Amino acid sequence: QVQLVESGGGLVQPGGSLRLSCAASGIAFSIATGGWYRQAPGNQRESVATLTGNGYANYADSVKGRFTISRDNSKNTLYLQMNSLKPEDTAVYYCNGRFTYQSYWGQGTQVTVSS
């Protein structure tokens, strides 16, 4: 079965950086679309960044220029480098893998941006 395991969340001060990782099994990010989503309390889950199998990246307007999505095919791991973090980036971040009509989610990792 498919498993997505996120890591790298935590508490960071405004302006700081974090890198999230998503290790996958049962799905290959080299051909699937990998993505990062987030959900803050009281809000709906929203897309942060996606990366297609052929390398096309798409970002939410709120994170463009600050976040970078990437992957390591040899490790089958998806990353989200987050720089210049703001308090409004505080949320649970979820990894997603999508292939054909199937969509899979990780358990989420908390990111808190606060002084």
Secondary structure, 3 states (H helix, E strand, C coil): CCEEEEECCEEECCCCCEEEEEEEECCCCCCCEEEEEEECCCCCCEEEEEECCCCCEEECCCCCCCEEEEEECCCCEEEEEECCCCHHHCEEEEEEEEECCEEEECCCEEEEECC
